[in-house]
């Protein structure tokens, strides 16, 4: 009986997976950026992102930038550049082009993911080969 | 029943086929409908693209990227023009260029809330875009995005033979989506039906495997992995016995193995002997555990007159003889005896052919065991036509359907029951089968020995319960048979305290003449306190020498003398003389066949000691005193 229920619920699970796509991208990204961390401390200036990221297992939302491992940025242009910055908007990504390790935003209904090689190297970050197709030298 | 099953399968397959056909037809129709609807939007998108291309070429004569990079105003103007085209359907209209890395970046974007900046990379399906870029021909393609199903119409802008830019128009109509949504329950319905059918088929498959396994278990003996009697019963119904020769195999002295080493070792022997037999025979031969330590092998013959079974049997015998069966610290050597029916076609039916193999086995045992007897020239045209087949008799014996009826024998003086004569019967459901209908078929088979043992057990149980004298009938040949004699002694040993209540009534004693072994054995039996009676005295080869050779306690005067005693003076005088003589010898007399009051009266006058007959009491299942 359990098998039948599981079989019948597969289409719904797939649908749910589709809806969680963005969340999955962030989860994959954060766990690959901090593979050894039990608790990843994330700061964001976007409340919606905070809500979404707080669902990810092993992620803790912090209010103080100093305590954060990574900053997910929507608009704030006064951030300390030593911290890991990840942009969620092209313009802010452009602003932090020399510091941000990457960005993820929607454009023309398409998800755009980009990582800047030099900035990753600055922070001694090496991402798995699955991320190679998103690596760029410039914005 | 089989036809009904075929009809069910046909109906089921027709339903499945119809559902599959409907499902694919629906899919095809949906696609066609989508195509038609989309066609309308594509025409519009094409027109937009053509006009945009014309407009772009009007403003830019060459090097689109550099011109637009330098001229922000032109970019804004073009963006404004693109914005005019954007609607809920044509949501994204943009112009991209391909950089030196092969990435596509914005030149102009009409999207207002989230506008693509000049030079900003857009994540596009590069495979399709490159195709349009290189072929310089417009392309239409669909893509599934997170907010629905989208179509993209991309048009390369070619100037002086070089693709300078690509105009992209992304559009999505709610109409096909709504139609898709409306048919989704139907699609889901089909999917669930298919899943249900799949589950049903898998369940059926699983059920079939289980049935096959259960069927195999029901026809296989778990210890030896040979077929069992259930299988044999079905086999005999459908087999063409002429195509086979039959071997009946019996493990010699198997009872001794069990008694000496225990049943576990006995089981191991059965298992290992079976393994040897299976190794020796071919896959097309049939190996059946007939019961206990008896097995049957149906050897498929190549030619009508071959002796293949005999050769196979010899090989089996030699292999078993040469094998030492090692179990823990025990090493046991055993032998087997086999009887072979080489020409089953000469028999009336399969059961009789098997019985013949059993008779041959009996001879093999009698001749010293560890041998194969194949007597194809001894085959018998079986003439016995009785109500029970050999198999049925064996089943009856195995299923404890053997019973005894008891006929009372009365004391002439006291008029009370003096003793009983036990008469064997087979009780099949409510039918009583008399010895004439099964004893002849058992003669010279091992089953006869088994039957003797069962009768003695039944009689001793009755004696224990009632403490009455009961006689059992035995042939003189039974006493001479080593196996049967061993059975008798075994039973007497086990029931030593009650053996003096037993009377052994010997049949066919007239054939004995002078036999020392017989006399010795009778004396051994008598030593347990058993009384010896002889049956049917006074006719045939009766001679008085019997009194010298057998230590007789009782004689039963032959029925032919008694039944006419009221009419025949000669019979009366013979009976009288027998009574006078036996009184002198101290032997008790019994008059059989007392069927009327007159006969009873005369036998009483002649001073016969005890009387037996239907007039006095018929044989019945319970004792008169019960």
HADDOCK unambig.tbl for C-alpha pairs under 7 A between the chains (distance, minus, plus):
assign (segid A and resid 107 and name CA) (segid B and resid 114 and name CA) 6.87 0.50 0.50
assign (segid A and resid 108 and name CA) (segid B and resid 92 and name CA) 6.22 0.50 0.50
assign (segid A and resid 110 and name CA) (segid B and resid 123 and name CA) 6.62 0.50 0.50
assign (segid A and resid 112 and name CA) (segid B and resid 122 and name CA) 6.95 0.50 0.50
assign (segid A and resid 112 and name CA) (segid B and resid 123 and name CA) 5.62 0.50 0.50
assign (segid A and resid 139 and name CA) (segid B and resid 120 and name CA) 6.95 0.50 0.50
